């Protein structure tokens, strides 16, 4: 193409694998996600971290969250803690910084959750415009203690946050229609606060609540569906703007969830997958993810490749014509560009590789169809001290292409595979610990 492509990345919050019509028979409508899948690719095995901030850190750094410093949610300024501080390392360069240096206009509209103070705030990490909040959650409706910011200044909003973020994203795209842009829209939907007995205020808008009431959907599922459908509709309005401005063909659109749904506190749906947000079973790390780029990604493609959060970092840089760095700070960039795989309609596979997870002792490792899962002591960031306990831990082993629900532990039947995955996981932990 003669001009640099635009990038629109949509990140939903806590949307489960079963919370999308293009993935599962579900009560909620997601027509925009379904349409992007039809116009591009739907990934069946794209995995992320089991928690919000680590996924965002991997997407933006090309690295494991343990390596770039955001191994859980960010530490609060001045927070006294017995854990290793959780912050993006100063020598790690984030995706919006690469793009801004390459001449892109950059805007973030939604949830940041990668730091509360300098230099790890959006306007110091590559975003020229920021409308959103710094933390992990925010009420949907206006309230006196709102933490919403426009750049570094408090702002007042009078509408549902989904509409606020959608509106500002559309304004940003209109303003920069003639320049290459990176528009990042990390909605807070469908993360809590949602309706519950302890806080009986609906998070959904009346028209969306009525839609699901008319279908006979009871609380609290009705509120959950209303918020998620409303968000997907917001993405649809942004997509309509791309079409109206005749720039959709030159825009790579990526739309995914940051982790699996919650199924204990909220009525999320992870479809056939075991577990939920915060776990390294597939329900915590395998998410709905679709992409489109007309003329580059074939329509209606379904990819079973084992793509990962940090591959999106490499994919965007590759599409922008920016060299993918081998290192980012003190650690390697692990992401690989998905473009060759997509352009070839899946004929060019991703390289075989081991991929690992850790969240406070909840661990996982995947190689091809094999998955290792285990829960050790909560190490609270004391990584070196945790390794002896991991050595003694009995893990579970699953063959995912035959057991997507991780119900049949094969650890005793395949000791060579089990030992290899466990050894690889420990070696990874040893390399990444204390970063």
C-alpha positions as CSV (number, residue, x, y, z in Angstrom):
1,X,0.0,0.0,0.0
2,X,1.1,3.5,-0.7
3,X,0.3,4.9,2.7
4,X,0.9,3.7,6.2
5,X,-2.0,1.7,7.6
6,X,-4.1,3.0,10.5
7,X,-4.6,0.8,13.6
8,X,-7.7,0.4,15.6
9,X,-7.3,-1.8,18.6
10,X,-10.4,-2.6,20.7
11,X,-9.9,-4.3,24.1
12,X,-13.0,-5.4,25.9
13,X,-12.7,-6.1,29.6
14,X,-13.4,-9.6,31.0
15,X,-15.4,-10.7,28.0
16,X,-15.4,-14.5,28.0
17,X,-14.8,-17.0,25.1
18,X,-18.5,-17.8,25.3
19,X,-19.6,-14.1,25.3
20,X,-19.4,-13.7,21.6
21,X,-21.9,-15.0,19.0
22,X,-19.1,-15.9,16.6
23,X,-17.7,-18.3,19.2
24,X,-20.5,-19.8,21.1
25,X,-24.3,-20.1,21.5
26,X,-24.8,-17.2,23.8
27,X,-27.5,-15.0,25.2
28,X,-25.7,-11.7,24.3
29,X,-25.6,-10.2,20.8
30,X,-22.1,-9.2,19.5
31,X,-22.9,-8.2,15.9
32,X,-19.8,-6.1,15.4
33,X,-17.4,-8.7,16.6
34,X,-19.2,-11.2,14.5
35,X,-19.0,-8.9,11.4
36,X,-15.2,-8.3,11.9
37,X,-14.7,-12.1,12.1
38,X,-16.7,-12.5,8.8
39,X,-14.7,-9.8,7.1
40,X,-11.4,-11.1,8.4
41,X,-10.2,-13.7,10.8
42,X,-11.4,-15.3,14.0
43,X,-8.8,-16.9,16.2
44,X,-9.8,-20.0,18.1
45,X,-6.7,-20.2,20.3
46,X,-5.4,-16.7,21.0
47,X,-4.3,-16.6,24.6
48,X,-3.6,-13.7,26.9
49,X,-2.7,-13.3,30.6
50,X,-5.4,-14.2,33.1
51,X,-5.6,-10.6,34.4
52,X,-6.1,-7.1,33.0
53,X,-2.8,-5.2,33.5
54,X,-0.4,-8.1,32.6
55,X,-2.2,-8.6,29.2
56,X,-2.0,-4.9,28.4
57,X,1.7,-4.9,29.3
58,X,2.4,-7.8,27.1
59,X,0.4,-6.4,24.2
60,X,2.3,-3.1,24.4
61,X,5.8,-4.5,25.2
62,X,6.1,-7.7,23.1
63,X,7.2,-9.5,26.3
64,X,6.0,-11.6,29.2
65,X,4.5,-9.5,31.9
66,X,7.0,-10.8,34.4
67,X,9.8,-9.5,32.2
68,X,8.5,-6.0,31.6
69,X,7.6,-5.5,35.2
70,X,3.7,-5.6,35.2
71,X,3.3,-9.1,36.7
72,X,0.1,-8.1,38.3
73,X,-1.9,-4.8,38.5
74,X,0.3,-1.7,38.9
75,X,1.5,-0.6,42.4
76,X,-0.1,2.5,43.8
77,X,2.2,5.5,44.3
78,X,3.9,5.2,47.7
79,X,2.2,1.9,48.3
80,X,3.8,-0.1,51.1
81,X,4.0,-3.7,50.1
82,X,5.8,-6.9,50.7
83,X,5.8,-7.7,47.0
84,X,8.1,-6.7,44.2
85,X,6.9,-3.3,42.9
86,X,4.7,-3.7,39.9
87,X,5.5,-1.1,37.2
88,X,6.7,-1.0,33.6
89,X,10.5,-0.8,33.6
90,X,11.8,2.6,32.4
91,X,13.9,1.0,29.7
92,X,10.9,-0.8,28.1
93,X,9.5,1.0,25.1
94,X,5.8,0.6,24.5
95,X,3.9,0.2,21.3
96,X,2.4,3.7,21.2
97,X,6.0,5.1,21.6
98,X,7.2,3.2,18.6
99,X,4.2,4.4,16.5
100,X,4.4,8.0,17.6
101,X,8.1,8.1,16.7
102,X,7.2,6.8,13.2
103,X,4.7,9.7,12.7
104,X,1.5,8.2,13.9
105,X,-1.1,10.2,15.7
106,X,-1.9,8.3,18.9
107,X,-5.0,8.3,21.1
108,X,-6.3,6.2,24.0
109,X,-9.9,6.2,25.0
110,X,-10.7,4.1,28.0
111,X,-8.9,2.1,30.6
112,X,-5.1,2.4,31.0
113,X,-4.2,0.3,34.1
114,X,-0.4,0.4,33.4
115,X,0.6,2.9,36.0
116,X,-0.6,5.8,38.1
117,X,2.4,8.2,38.1
118,X,5.2,9.4,35.8
119,X,6.6,8.1,33.6
120,X,4.0,5.3,33.3
121,X,0.9,7.4,32.4
122,X,-0.5,7.5,28.9
123,X,0.8,11.0,27.8
124,X,4.3,10.0,28.8
125,X,4.1,6.6,27.1
126,X,3.3,7.6,23.6
127,X,-0.3,8.8,23.6
128,X,-0.9,12.3,22.4
129,X,-4.5,12.2,23.6
130,X,-6.0,10.3,26.5
131,X,-9.5,10.2,27.7
132,X,-10.1,7.6,30.4
133,X,-9.1,6.4,33.8
134,X,-5.8,5.1,35.1
135,X,-7.0,2.3,37.4
136,X,-8.5,-1.1,36.9
137,X,-12.2,-0.3,37.1
138,X,-14.6,2.7,37.1
139,X,-18.3,3.1,37.4
140,X,-20.2,3.4,34.1
141,X,-22.4,6.3,35.2
142,X,-21.4,9.9,36.4
143,X,-20.7,10.2,40.1
144,X,-19.0,12.7,42.4
145,X,-15.8,10.8,42.8
146,X,-15.2,10.2,39.1
147,X,-11.6,9.6,38.2
148,X,-12.0,10.4,34.5
149,X,-9.2,12.4,32.9
150,X,-8.6,14.2,29.6
151,X,-4.9,14.0,29.3
152,X,-3.7,14.9,32.8
153,X,-6.8,17.0,33.8
154,X,-9.9,15.8,35.6
155,X,-13.0,15.9,33.4
156,X,-16.7,15.6,34.0
157,X,-18.8,13.3,31.9
158,X,-22.6,13.3,31.7
159,X,-23.2,10.0,29.8
160,X,-22.5,6.3,30.1
161,X,-18.7,5.7,29.9
162,X,-19.2,3.4,26.9
163,X,-20.7,6.3,24.9
164,X,-18.0,8.7,26.2
165,X,-15.1,6.5,25.0
166,X,-16.9,5.8,21.7
167,X,-17.5,9.4,21.0
168,X,-14.0,10.6,21.7
169,X,-12.5,7.8,19.6
170,X,-14.7,8.8,16.7
171,X,-13.7,12.4,17.1
172,X,-10.0,11.4,17.1
173,X,-10.4,9.4,13.9
174,X,-12.3,12.2,12.1
175,X,-9.6,14.7,13.2
176,X,-6.7,12.5,11.9
177,X,-8.4,10.9,8.9
178,X,-5.6,12.1,6.6
179,X,-2.8,11.0,8.8
180,X,-1.8,7.5,9.9
181,X,-3.3,7.0,13.4
182,X,-3.3,4.5,16.2
183,X,-6.6,4.6,18.0
184,X,-6.7,2.4,21.1
185,X,-10.1,1.9,22.7
186,X,-9.8,-0.3,25.9
187,X,-13.4,-0.2,27.1
188,X,-14.2,-0.9,30.8
189,X,-17.1,-3.1,29.7
190,X,-17.9,-5.7,30.8
191,X,-15.8,-5.4,34.0
192,X,-17.6,-4.5,37.2
193,X,-19.1,-2.6,38.8
194,X,-22.1,-4.5,37.6
195,X,-25.4,-5.0,39.4
196,X,-25.2,-7.1,42.5
197,X,-27.1,-7.3,45.8
198,X,-24.4,-5.4,47.7
199,X,-24.5,-2.6,45.0
200,X,-28.0,-2.7,43.4
201,X,-27.4,-0.1,40.7
202,X,-27.6,-1.2,37.1
203,X,-24.5,-0.6,34.9
204,X,-26.5,-0.9,31.6
205,X,-28.4,1.8,29.8
206,X,-32.2,1.6,29.9
207,X,-32.6,0.7,26.2
208,X,-30.2,-2.1,26.4
209,X,-31.7,-3.5,29.6
210,X,-35.1,-3.4,28.0
211,X,-33.9,-5.4,25.0
212,X,-32.8,-8.3,27.3
213,X,-35.8,-7.9,29.6
214,X,-38.0,-8.4,26.5
215,X,-36.1,-11.6,25.9
216,X,-36.8,-12.8,29.4
217,X,-33.3,-12.6,30.6
218,X,-33.3,-12.2,34.4
219,X,-30.9,-10.2,36.6
220,X,-28.0,-10.1,36.9
221,X,-27.5,-11.6,33.5
222,X,-29.7,-8.9,32.0
223,X,-27.4,-6.2,33.2
224,X,-24.3,-8.0,32.0
225,X,-25.7,-8.6,28.5
226,X,-26.8,-4.9,28.3
227,X,-23.3,-3.6,29.1
228,X,-21.6,-6.0,26.7
229,X,-24.0,-5.5,23.8
230,X,-23.8,-1.7,24.3
231,X,-20.0,-1.9,24.1
232,X,-20.1,-4.0,20.9
233,X,-22.5,-1.4,19.4
234,X,-20.0,1.3,20.3
235,X,-17.4,-0.6,18.3
236,X,-19.9,-0.7,15.5
237,X,-20.2,3.1,15.5
238,X,-16.4,3.4,15.2
239,X,-16.4,0.9,12.4
240,X,-19.1,2.9,10.6
241,X,-16.9,6.0,10.9
242,X,-14.1,4.2,9.1
243,X,-16.5,3.3,6.3
244,X,-17.9,6.8,6.1
245,X,-14.5,8.3,5.8
246,X,-13.4,5.7,3.3
247,X,-10.4,4.5,5.3
248,X,-11.6,1.1,6.4
249,X,-9.5,-0.6,3.7
250,X,-6.4,1.0,5.1
251,X,-7.1,0.2,8.7
252,X,-6.0,-2.9,10.6
253,X,-8.7,-3.6,13.2
254,X,-8.0,-5.9,16.2
255,X,-10.8,-6.6,18.7
256,X,-10.1,-8.9,21.6
257,X,-10.8,-9.4,25.3
258,X,-8.0,-8.9,27.9
259,X,-8.8,-12.1,29.8
260,X,-11.5,-14.6,30.4
261,X,-14.9,-13.9,32.0
262,X,-15.7,-14.0,35.7
263,X,-18.2,-16.7,36.4
264,X,-18.3,-16.6,40.2
265,X,-19.1,-12.9,41.0
266,X,-20.6,-12.0,37.6
267,X,-22.6,-14.0,35.0
268,X,-19.8,-14.3,32.4
269,X,-19.6,-17.1,29.9
270,X,-16.5,-18.9,28.9
271,X,-18.3,-21.4,26.7
272,X,-16.7,-24.9,26.8
273,X,-13.6,-23.7,28.7
274,X,-12.7,-24.5,32.3
275,X,-12.0,-21.8,34.8
276,X,-12.2,-18.0,34.7
277,X,-10.4,-14.8,35.0
278,X,-7.4,-15.1,37.4
279,X,-6.8,-18.8,36.5
280,X,-4.4,-20.3,34.0
281,X,-7.0,-22.9,32.8
282,X,-8.2,-22.0,29.3
283,X,-11.2,-20.1,30.7
284,X,-8.8,-17.5,32.1
285,X,-6.5,-17.1,29.2
286,X,-8.2,-18.1,25.9
287,X,-10.3,-15.2,24.6
288,X,-12.4,-14.1,21.7
289,X,-10.2,-12.3,19.2
290,X,-10.9,-11.1,15.7
291,X,-9.1,-9.0,13.1
292,X,-9.8,-7.5,9.8
293,X,-7.7,-5.7,7.1
294,X,-9.4,-5.8,3.7
295,X,-7.1,-7.0,1.0
296,X,-4.6,-8.4,3.4
297,X,-6.5,-10.7,5.7
298,X,-8.8,-13.1,3.8
299,X,-12.5,-12.9,4.6
300,X,-14.0,-15.5,6.8
301,X,-10.7,-17.0,7.9
302,X,-10.6,-19.2,11.0
303,X,-7.1,-19.6,12.6
304,X,-6.4,-22.3,15.0
305,X,-2.8,-21.1,15.5
306,X,-1.5,-20.6,19.0
307,X,-1.3,-16.8,18.8
308,X,-0.5,-14.9,22.0
309,X,-1.0,-11.3,23.3
310,X,2.6,-10.2,22.6
311,X,2.2,-11.3,18.9
312,X,-0.1,-8.2,18.5
313,X,2.9,-6.0,19.3
314,X,5.0,-7.5,16.6
315,X,2.1,-7.6,14.1
316,X,1.3,-3.9,14.4
317,X,5.0,-3.0,14.1
318,X,5.4,-5.2,11.0
319,X,2.2,-3.7,9.4
320,X,3.6,-0.2,10.1
321,X,6.9,-1.0,8.5
322,X,8.8,-0.7,11.8
323,X,11.5,-3.1,12.5
324,X,10.5,-5.5,15.3
325,X,13.3,-5.2,18.0
326,X,15.0,-8.3,19.3
327,X,15.2,-6.8,22.8
328,X,13.0,-4.4,24.8
329,X,14.9,-3.3,27.8
330,X,16.7,-6.2,29.4
331,X,14.6,-9.0,27.9
332,X,13.8,-10.4,24.5
333,X,10.8,-9.5,22.4
334,X,8.9,-12.8,22.1
335,X,6.1,-11.7,19.8
336,X,6.0,-12.8,16.2
337,X,4.1,-11.0,13.4
338,X,0.9,-12.8,12.4
339,X,0.8,-11.2,9.0
340,X,2.5,-13.9,7.0
341,X,0.2,-16.5,8.6
342,X,-2.8,-14.4,7.8
343,X,-1.9,-13.4,4.3
344,X,-1.3,-17.1,3.4
345,X,-4.8,-18.0,4.8
346,X,-3.0,-20.0,7.4
347,X,-0.8,-22.0,5.1
348,X,2.3,-20.4,6.7
349,X,2.1,-21.6,10.3
350,X,3.4,-19.8,13.4
351,X,6.7,-21.2,14.7
352,X,6.4,-24.0,17.2
353,X,7.1,-22.6,20.7
354,X,6.6,-22.9,24.4
355,X,4.4,-20.2,26.0
356,X,4.2,-19.7,29.8
357,X,2.0,-18.0,32.4
358,X,2.3,-17.1,36.1
359,X,-0.1,-15.2,38.3
360,X,0.7,-15.3,42.0
361,X,1.6,-19.0,41.8
362,X,-1.1,-20.0,39.2
363,X,1.1,-21.3,36.4
364,X,0.6,-22.7,32.9
365,X,2.6,-23.8,29.9
366,X,1.5,-24.6,26.3
367,X,3.3,-26.4,23.5
368,X,1.3,-27.3,20.5
369,X,-1.8,-29.2,21.8
370,X,-0.3,-29.9,25.2
371,X,-1.1,-27.8,28.3
372,X,0.5,-27.9,31.8
373,X,-1.4,-26.3,34.6
374,X,-0.6,-26.0,38.3
375,X,-1.1,-23.9,41.4
376,X,1.7,-23.4,43.9
377,X,2.1,-21.1,46.9
378,X,1.3,-17.4,46.4
379,X,4.9,-16.1,45.9
380,X,3.8,-12.5,46.2
381,X,6.5,-11.5,43.9
382,X,9.3,-13.3,45.7
383,X,10.2,-15.2,42.5
384,X,13.5,-16.7,43.5
385,X,12.1,-18.2,46.8
386,X,9.2,-19.8,44.8
387,X,11.3,-22.0,42.5
388,X,12.0,-24.8,45.0
389,X,8.2,-25.1,45.7
390,X,7.6,-25.2,41.9
391,X,10.1,-28.0,41.6
392,X,8.1,-30.1,44.0
393,X,4.7,-29.2,42.6
394,X,2.5,-31.8,40.9
395,X,1.0,-30.3,37.8
396,X,-1.8,-31.4,35.6
397,X,-1.4,-32.2,31.9
398,X,-4.1,-31.9,29.2
399,X,-4.3,-32.5,25.5
400,X,-6.3,-29.6,24.4
401,X,-7.3,-30.8,20.9
402,X,-9.0,-33.7,22.5
403,X,-10.1,-32.1,25.8
404,X,-10.9,-28.4,25.4
405,X,-12.5,-28.4,28.9
406,X,-9.3,-29.7,30.6
407,X,-11.2,-32.5,32.3
408,X,-8.8,-35.5,31.8
409,X,-5.4,-35.2,33.5
410,X,-2.8,-37.1,31.5
411,X,0.2,-36.3,33.7
412,X,0.8,-39.9,34.7
413,X,0.3,-41.3,31.2
414,X,2.8,-39.0,29.4
415,X,5.7,-38.5,31.7
416,X,8.1,-37.4,29.0
417,X,5.8,-34.6,27.8
418,X,5.0,-33.7,31.4
419,X,8.6,-33.5,32.5
420,X,9.6,-31.5,29.4
421,X,6.8,-28.9,29.9
422,X,7.6,-28.6,33.6
423,X,11.3,-28.2,33.0
424,X,10.6,-25.5,30.4
425,X,8.3,-23.7,32.7
426,X,10.8,-23.7,35.6
427,X,13.6,-22.5,33.2
428,X,11.4,-19.7,32.0
429,X,10.5,-18.7,35.5
430,X,14.2,-18.7,36.4
431,X,15.0,-16.4,33.5
432,X,12.1,-14.0,34.1
433,X,12.1,-13.9,37.9
434,X,12.8,-10.6,39.7
435,X,12.8,-8.6,36.5
